[in-house]
């Protein structure tokens, strides 16, 4: 008997749909592969390949694709082509949201000059990571972001606040929930419309996720303002995502093909793969708008450009050719 055909032409099994009670009917996937994924590559991907990658992701049904970062090229040379890349995406603006990361006021002005409508700042929940990543204390970094967020909102741009090390830090260990809540409160108060809670080194577990979301809700920061961003270092990313869904979260960050990782976690296997997330969500009867076949083909294509197989289990499974 032939294997069923997945949307987009990929062959292989599809998940049986068995809904679970208490979960959202639809989840918005915030695709971070072109930015968070490619910035961690050793080699610089040509701008033409990046543009094609983003186009294919949009054509696969992803309506939010984080395109690039307007950081100084010295710090992230892999994304030094932001000014060249972003104009190439102008035709996609009506089909997808194309947010960009801005590290400071200069980065924001570069993004606004290219008519970016959504930007993100990147804060830390811990002093050690703030020092390592931004060479500032947590409070100094938040103070730096305040005029960036204010200026972005004045220009009509939406602002997302990334918060790294929400569950564990390689230098400080487990991060107290109340410490994370305090920084989240600051980001919301300065004007961030959405918070992305990062498990930067992949140490979170479902109970920890539930505790943080419960504490945020008690602070008045509901699930409608929150996204989750899990790394799969210990194989917990999908379990943690499920726990977040149970607490009402409807925005999940993921990276096509599982691209990306964290340089501070040597054993990290990267971001939660978008295909693995879609497989689980579709099996739960949760709508995403994503064509799994097209997405899998896109990640397979990108893996070829990078010269290595995709770490996504779903990509590998659906790309497997039956010798019979």
C-alpha positions, 0 to 999 in steps of 0.5 A: 500500500502506498504511503499517503501524500503529504501536502506539497508533494512529500510522501510519508505518514501524516499524524492522526488527528486526535484533539486534546481538551483545553488547547487553543484551536490555532497557533501562530508559528514565529519562524526564526530560521533565517535570523536566529538559525543562520546567524549561528552558521560558521559560513555566510549564506549568500543573500540570494539563498537567504531571500529564496529561503524566506520566500519558500517559507512564506509559500509553505504557509508561515505568516511570520518569518523573522528575516534578519538582524540590524546588528553591527556586522562586526558582531554577527557577520553572517547577517551583515547583508541586512540592507541588501536582503530586506529590500528583496523581500518587499513583495512578501509584505502583504503575505507575511509579517517580516520582523527584524532584530534591532540591538540599539537605536542605530539598528532601529534607524537602519530598519526603519529606513527600509520600512520595517514594521516590526522589530525586536529587542533582545534582553537577558534575565540574568546578569551573567548573560547580559554581561557576556552578550551585551557587556551591560548589567540587566538594568543597563541593558533595559535602560538602553532599550527604552528609547529604542522601543519608544522610537519604534512605537512612535514610528508605528512599528510593533515591538517584541521583547526577546528575553533569554535565559528564562529557565537556566543560565550556564554560569548561574544555574537555575533562574528564579521565576520571580527574577524573570517576571521582574524583567518581563514587567520592565519590558512590558512597561516600556512598550513591548507588545509581545514577550518571547520567553527563551530557554536559551540553553534548553534546560526547561521542563514542563513544570518549570514552564507552567510555574513561569506562565502562572507567575506572569499571569499573576503579574498581569502578563497574560498568555496573549502577550507571551510567546515561547522559544525552546531549544531542544538540548535535552529533548524537552522542547515539544513537551515544554511547548505542550505545557505552554499550550495548556496555559493558553500560549498561542505563539511559538517560536521555531526554526525550519529544519532545527537551524540555530543554537546557542554558543553558550551551550555546547551540547545544544542541538538547536532551536525547536524544529518547525516541522517537529512542531507542526507535526505535533500541532496538526496531530492535536488538531490545531491549525497553523496554516502551514503546508508540512510537505512544502515546509519539509521540502524547503528545509531539505533544500536549505540543508543542501545549501548548508552541506549537511543533513537537517537535524529535524526528525520530521524532515528526516522521516518525511524525506526518507525514500522507501527503497521498495 
